């Protein structure tokens, strides 16, 4: 299941990176790309990427920000 989620997020990141090249996000620098409801953060020291997005919790009945760590593919690193 974890591999399926990683593959899906990797494909989603490919699309977001392509979108960042085509459309200007709200904010972009070498460490962060911000869209309306999604942040992509890059940690250059560890060569890691983190995707932060809103997630609704039924338990607390609130929306919280959830962070997901994703390993970059060679193409995404470029």
C-alpha positions in Angstrom: 0.0 0.0 0.0 2.9 2.4 0.8 4.4 1.8 -2.6 1.1 2.6 -4.3 0.8 5.8 -2.4 4.4 6.7 -3.2 3.9 6.1 -6.9 0.7 8.2 -6.9 2.4 11.1 -5.1 5.4 10.8 -7.5 3.1 11.1 -10.5 1.3 14.0 -8.8 4.6 15.7 -8.2 5.6 15.3 -11.8 2.4 17.1 -12.9 2.9 19.8 -10.3 6.5 20.4 -11.4 5.3 20.6 -15.0 2.6 23.0 -13.9 5.2 25.1 -12.1 7.1 25.5 -15.4 3.9 26.4 -17.3 2.0 28.5 -14.8 3.2 30.8 -12.1 2.3 29.6 -8.6 1.5 32.0 -5.8 5.1 31.8 -4.6 8.2 30.1 -5.8 11.9 30.0 -4.8 14.6 27.3 -4.7 13.2 25.7 -1.5 9.4 26.2 -1.9 6.5 26.2 -4.4 3.2 27.5 -3.1 -0.2 26.9 -4.7 -3.6 27.8 -3.2 -3.9 24.6 -1.1 -0.5 22.8 -1.5 3.1 23.6 -0.6 6.1 21.7 -2.0 9.2 22.2 0.1 12.7 21.0 -0.9 15.4 20.2 1.7 18.6 20.5 -0.3 20.9 19.3 2.5 19.0 16.0 2.7 17.8 16.0 -0.9 14.2 15.4 0.3 10.9 16.9 -0.7 7.9 17.4 1.5 4.4 18.0 0.2 2.0 19.8 2.6 -1.7 19.8 2.0 -4.9 20.3 3.9 -6.6 17.2 5.3 -10.0 17.0 7.0 -10.2 15.0 10.2 -13.5 13.4 11.1 -12.3 12.9 14.7 -11.7 16.5 15.4 -14.0 17.8 12.6 -11.3 20.3 11.6 -9.0 20.8 8.6 -5.3 20.4 9.5 -2.2 20.6 7.4 -0.6 17.2 6.6 3.0 16.8 5.5 4.1 13.9 3.4 7.8 13.1 2.6 8.6 11.9 -0.9 11.8 10.6 -2.5 12.7 12.4 -5.7 13.1 10.6 -9.0 16.2 11.6 -11.1 13.9 13.5 -13.5 12.3 15.4 -10.6 15.7 16.4 -9.2 16.5 18.1 -12.5 
